Amino acid sequence: MKFGIIKERKNPPDKRVVFSPSKLIELKKQFPEAEVVVEKSDIRTFPNAAYEGVGIEVVDDLSDCDVLIGVKEVPVDHLIPNRKYFFFSHTVKKQPYNRKLLQAILQKNIELFDHEVIVAENGFRLIGFGRYAGIVGAYNGFRAIGIHKELFELPKAENLESQQDLIQQLNSVEFPPMKILLTGVGKVAKGAKEMLDAMGIKKVSVQEYLHQTFAISVYCMIDVLDYNKRKDGEIIDNQDFYNHPEEYISDFGRFAAVTDYFIAGHFYGDGSPYLFTREDAKQDDFNIKYVADISCDIDGPVASTIRSSSIENPIYGYDPKTESEVDFKDPNAIVVMAVDNLPCELPKDASEGFGEMFLEHVIPAFFNDDKDGILSRAIMTQSGKLTPRFSFLQDYVDGKE
């Protein structure tokens, strides 16, 4: 079995890679029968020489590889027919801009394994960059606060080497006392939590957060039943919310009334109530001034996120009264950070972490007859057709959706 690590070709350039040199050494030790080569790249966070230095061959041509592994979408004209590919295709949600990519994958008889659908038997995602989105997103939110208040200006995360560098920068400045709300309990939220804990910010319970005042900064981490409630007042469990979101309404207002900085690290499911609407944001008791929307659902559950922002220009303002974008220093503005590719700002750490997960969950499946069903669940295309699990994409492929 020969694996090839793809050069990333999507613009803007992405410095991440699925496997760092050190992770490829681990792969070779665990699976000596595996052959691995790396395609030459002048943008990858680990230079060609770093791979060559540990004995990994760097090549111009991957056409003799069985399995090709990348991060972002592969341009259609660079797809090699009759191969197995792993990358984020961004087609599972029927994204219109990638319809031609999925059509080309089928035409070229490629077996596509999308990172997004590599899941355990219970449907839980096994790999991703979520933790690093949380880490960088929390940092960027604090950076926005410093710039807005003209207290300090932290360097951009993309100009720092590691999570520890981000933490060191945050701990080198002083923030005014504030209440910080973090939604979610998954990888994204846990990444943000790592940053809050590393800053020494005290975690408090929901009741303490809602009803007490503090002379220091505190944060509260909340799950779906904290900020949603059943219409009939009954309290059941998270699964009931996931199964019947239409039976719930938002209870986020009680948090919005006492929050200064909101970090949105939750997953938003179809049919779930919005956390806060544009009307909610107009109310006198709506107190949120800063939003780091890591989840970044446009015109969705966080009303102030009217567009994604970029690494180059990560901050914008949202005026609740006019429901429009304004300068983030406008007195009426909610200051919004909504970068949708946050892990790109921490490419080394993100690549190391992703490779660790991929080596643990995916590579063994090639050598143990896929005994846990990892590959069989994740394969989207085979023999020029969608697999049964992903047949719901047929209308999308045909251009009917």
C-alpha positions in Angstrom: 0.0 0.0 0.0 1.5 3.3 -1.1 0.3 6.5 0.4 0.9 10.0 -1.1 0.7 13.3 0.8 -0.8 15.9 -1.6 0.4 19.4 -2.2 -2.4 21.8 -1.2 -3.5 23.8 -4.3 -6.6 25.7 -3.2 -6.4 29.5 -2.9 -6.0 31.2 -0.5 -2.9 28.9 0.2 -3.3 26.5 3.1 -0.2 25.6 5.0 -1.7 22.6 6.8 -0.9 19.0 6.0 -2.4 15.8 7.2 0.9 14.3 8.3 3.9 16.1 9.8 7.4 14.5 9.3 7.3 13.1 12.9 3.9 11.6 12.4 5.0 9.9 9.2 7.9 8.3 11.1 5.3 7.0 13.6 3.3 5.6 10.8 6.3 3.8 9.3 7.1 2.3 12.7 3.6 1.1 13.3 3.1 -0.2 9.7 6.4 -1.1 8.2 4.7 -2.4 5.1 3.3 1.0 4.3 5.2 3.1 1.7 4.8 6.8 2.0 5.9 9.7 -0.3 5.3 13.4 -0.1 4.5 15.7 -3.0 6.8 18.8 -3.2 5.3 22.0 -1.9 6.6 25.5 -1.4 3.8 26.5 1.0 3.5 23.7 3.4 4.3 24.6 7.0 6.8 21.7 7.1 9.3 22.3 4.3 10.4 19.6 1.9 13.7 19.3 3.6 12.0 18.4 6.9 10.6 15.3 5.3 13.8 14.4 3.5 15.7 14.9 6.7 13.8 12.0 8.3 14.1 9.7 5.3 10.7 10.4 3.6 10.9 10.7 -0.1 9.7 14.0 -1.7 8.5 13.6 -5.2 6.9 15.6 -8.1 4.5 12.8 -9.2 2.0 10.8 -7.1 0.5 8.9 -9.9 1.9 5.5 -8.6 0.3 5.9 -5.2 -2.8 3.9 -4.2 -4.1 6.4 -1.6 -3.8 10.2 -1.8 -4.2 12.3 1.3 -4.8 16.0 1.5 -6.6 18.7 3.5 -8.6 20.9 1.2 -10.4 20.3 -2.1 -8.2 19.0 -4.9 -8.7 21.0 -8.2 -10.4 19.0 -10.8 -7.5 19.0 -13.2 -5.2 17.6 -10.6 -7.4 14.6 -9.7 -5.7 11.3 -10.7 -8.3 8.7 -12.0 -8.8 5.4 -10.3 -7.3 6.3 -6.9 -8.5 6.6 -3.3 -8.6 10.2 -2.1 -8.9 11.6 1.4 -9.7 15.4 1.8 -12.4 17.8 2.8 -14.5 17.9 -0.3 -17.2 20.2 1.1 -19.9 18.4 -0.8 -21.8 16.6 1.9 -24.1 19.6 2.6 -24.6 20.0 -1.2 -22.4 23.1 -1.5 -23.2 24.5 -5.0 -19.6 25.6 -5.5 -18.2 22.1 -5.4 -20.8 20.3 -7.5 -18.4 20.0 -10.4 -15.8 18.6 -8.1 -18.0 15.7 -7.1 -19.1 15.2 -10.7 -15.4 14.9 -11.7 -14.7 12.5 -8.9 -17.4 10.2 -10.2 -16.3 10.6 -13.8 -12.7 9.7 -12.9 -13.7 6.6 -11.0 -12.2 7.9 -7.8 -13.0 6.5 -4.3 -13.6 9.6 -2.2 -13.3 9.4 1.6 -14.2 12.8 3.1 -12.6 13.7 6.4 -15.9 15.1 7.5 -17.7 11.7 7.4 -15.0 9.6 9.0 -17.1 8.6 12.0 -17.4 5.9 14.7 -20.3 3.5 14.7 -22.3 5.9 16.8 -21.8 8.7 14.2 -19.3 10.6 16.3 -16.7 12.3 14.2 -13.2 10.9 14.7 -11.0 13.5 13.1 -11.0 17.2 12.4 -9.5 20.5 13.2 -12.2 21.6 15.6 -9.9 21.9 18.7 -7.6 24.3 16.9 -10.5 26.4 15.6 -11.5 26.8 19.3 -8.0 27.7 20.3 -7.4 30.3 17.7 -11.0 31.6 17.9 -10.8 32.4 21.6 -7.5 34.1 21.1 -8.8 36.2 18.2 -11.8 37.3 20.3 -9.5 38.6 23.0 -7.3 40.2 20.4 -10.4 42.0 19.1 -11.3 43.2 22.6 -7.9 44.7 23.0 -8.0 46.5 19.6 -11.6 47.8 20.2 -10.9 49.1 23.6 -7.5 50.4 22.5 -5.9 48.7 25.5 -3.3 46.6 23.6 -2.7 45.0 20.2 -1.8 41.3 20.2 -0.1 39.9 17.2 -2.1 37.8 14.8 -2.2 34.1 15.5 -0.9 33.4 12.1 2.4 35.1 13.0 2.9 32.9 16.1 4.3 29.4 16.1 2.2 27.4 18.6 -0.7 27.4 21.1 1.8 28.1 23.8 2.9 31.3 22.0 -0.8 32.4 21.9 -1.2 31.7 25.6 2.0 33.6 26.4 0.7 36.6 24.5 -2.6 36.5 26.3 -1.0 36.3 29.7 1.3 39.3 28.9 -1.6 41.8 28.8 -4.3 42.8 31.3 -8.0 42.6 30.5 -10.8 44.4 32.4 -13.0 42.1 34.4 -15.6 40.5 32.2 -18.2 37.7 32.0 -17.4 35.3 29.2 -19.9 32.8 27.8 -18.8 29.7 26.0 -21.4 27.5 24.2 -20.7 23.9 23.3 -19.1 20.8 24.7 -17.3 19.3 21.7 -13.8 19.7 20.3 -14.3 23.3 19.3 -15.6 24.4 22.7 -12.9 22.4 24.5 -10.2 24.1 22.5 -11.5 27.5 23.6 -11.8 26.2 27.1 -8.1 25.3 27.1 -7.3 28.9 26.4 -9.6 30.3 29.1 -8.1 27.9 31.6 -4.5 28.7 30.6 -5.3 32.4 31.2 -6.4 31.5 34.7 -9.9 32.7 34.2 -12.3 31.2 36.8 -15.0 28.8 35.6 -18.4 29.3 37.3 -21.7 27.5 37.3 -24.7 28.6 35.4 -26.4 29.9 38.6 -23.3 31.8 39.7 -22.9 33.3 36.2 -26.5 34.4 36.0 -27.0 35.8 39.5 -23.6 36.9 40.9 -21.3 39.8 40.1 -17.5 39.3 40.1 -14.5 41.6 40.5 -12.5 39.3 38.2 -13.1 37.7 34.8 -15.1 34.5 34.9 -16.5 32.2 32.3 -19.4 29.8 32.0 -19.5 26.8 29.6 -23.0 25.8 28.7 -24.7 23.0 26.8 -27.9 22.9 24.7 -30.3 22.4 27.7 -28.8 25.5 29.4 -29.7 27.8 26.5 -32.8 26.0 25.1 -36.0 24.9 26.9 -39.0 22.8 25.9 -42.1 24.7 25.0 -44.1 22.6 27.4 -41.6 23.3 30.3 -40.7 19.6 30.6 -37.0 18.8 31.2 -35.9 15.7 29.5 -32.3 15.2 28.1 -30.0 16.3 25.3 -31.1 13.5 23.1 -34.7 14.8 23.2 -33.4 18.1 22.0 -31.5 16.6 19.2 -34.5 14.4 18.1 -37.2 17.1 18.5 -35.6 20.5 18.2 -38.9 21.9 17.0 -40.3 21.4 20.5 -37.8 23.9 22.0 -37.4 27.6 22.1 -34.3 29.6 22.9 -33.5 30.5 26.6 -30.3 32.3 25.6 -31.7 35.7 26.6 -30.9 35.2 30.3 -27.2 34.7 29.4 -27.2 37.6 26.9 -28.3 39.9 29.6 -25.2 39.3 31.7 -22.5 38.5 29.1 -19.7 40.7 27.8 -17.8 38.3 25.5 -19.6 35.4 23.8 -17.5 32.5 22.3 -19.8 30.5 20.0 -18.3 27.0 20.0 -21.5 25.0 19.6 -22.8 22.8 16.8 -26.0 24.1 15.3 -28.4 21.4 14.0 -31.2 21.9 11.4 -34.4 22.9 13.0 -32.9 24.1 16.3 -33.9 27.5 17.7 -31.7 30.4 17.0 -29.6 31.5 20.1 -30.5 35.1 19.5 -32.3 36.8 16.6 -31.9 40.3 15.2 -34.9 41.4 17.3 -33.3 39.9 20.4 -30.1 41.9 19.8 -32.1 45.2 19.8 -33.5 44.7 23.3 -32.3 47.0 26.1 -31.2 44.0 28.3 -29.0 42.5 25.6 -25.5 43.1 26.9 -23.1 41.2 24.6 -20.5 43.4 23.1 -18.0 40.9 21.7 -18.7 37.8 19.7 -16.1 35.2 18.6 -18.3 33.0 16.4 -16.1 30.0 15.8 -19.1 28.0 14.5 -19.7 30.8 11.9 -23.2 30.0 10.6 -24.0 32.9 8.4 -27.4 34.6 9.0 -28.1 31.8 11.5 -28.4 31.2 15.2 -26.0 34.1 16.1 -27.7 37.1 14.6 -24.6 39.3 14.6 -22.8 36.9 12.2 -24.0 38.4 8.9 -20.9 37.2 7.0 -17.6 35.3 7.6 -14.5 37.4 8.1 -11.0 36.7 6.9 -7.6 36.0 8.5 -6.5 39.3 6.9 -9.4 41.3 8.2 -10.9 39.2 11.1 -13.1 41.9 12.8 -16.2 43.8 11.8 -19.1 45.5 13.5 -22.8 44.7 13.6 -25.3 47.4 14.4 -28.3 45.7 16.0 -30.5 48.8 15.4 -30.0 48.9 11.6 -29.2 45.2 11.3 -26.2 46.0 9.2 -22.5 46.0 9.1 -20.7 49.0 10.5 -17.1 49.9 11.5 -16.3 47.8 14.6 -15.4 50.9 16.5 -18.9 52.4 16.0 -20.4 53.0 19.5 -23.5 50.9 18.7 -21.5 48.0 17.2 -21.3 44.4 18.5 -17.7 43.5 17.7 -17.7 40.3 15.6 -14.9 37.9 14.9 -16.2 35.2 12.4 -13.2 33.8 10.6 -14.3 30.5 9.0 -10.8 28.9 8.5 -9.3 29.5 11.9 -7.0 26.4 12.1 -5.1 27.8 9.1 -3.6 30.3 11.6 -2.0 27.6 13.6 -0.8 25.2 10.9 1.9 23.3 12.7 -0.1 22.5 15.8 -3.2 21.8 13.8 -1.3 19.5 11.4 0.3 17.5 14.3 -3.0 17.1 16.0 -4.8 16.0 12.8 -2.1 13.5 11.9 -2.3 12.0 15.4 -6.1 11.4 14.9 -5.7 10.1 11.4 -2.9 7.7 12.4 -5.0 6.4 15.3 -8.4 6.0 13.5 -7.9 5.7 9.8 -4.5 4.2 8.8 -5.0 0.9 10.8 -8.2 0.2 8.8 -6.0 -0.4 5.7 -4.2 -3.1 7.5 -6.8 -4.8 9.6 -9.5 -5.4 6.9 -11.4 -2.4 8.2 -12.6 -4.4 11.1 -14.3 -1.3 12.7 -16.0 -0.2 9.5 -14.1 3.2 9.4 -13.5 3.1 5.6 -16.9 1.5 4.7 -18.7 4.3 6.5 -16.6 7.1 5.0 -16.5 6.0 1.3 -18.7 8.4 -0.6 -18.0 7.3 -4.2 -17.1 3.9 -5.7 -17.1 2.4 -9.2 -18.2 5.8 -10.6 -21.3 6.0 -8.4 -22.4 7.3 -5.0 -22.3 4.7 -2.4 -25.7 3.8 -0.8 -24.9 5.8 2.4 -24.5 8.9 0.3 -27.1 8.4 -2.4 -29.0 11.4 -1.0 -26.4 13.5 -3.0 -27.6 12.2 -6.4 -29.9 15.1 -7.1 -27.1 17.4 -6.2 -24.8 15.6 -8.6 -27.5 15.7 -11.3 -27.9 19.5 -10.8 -31.5 19.2 -9.6 -30.7 20.7 -6.1 
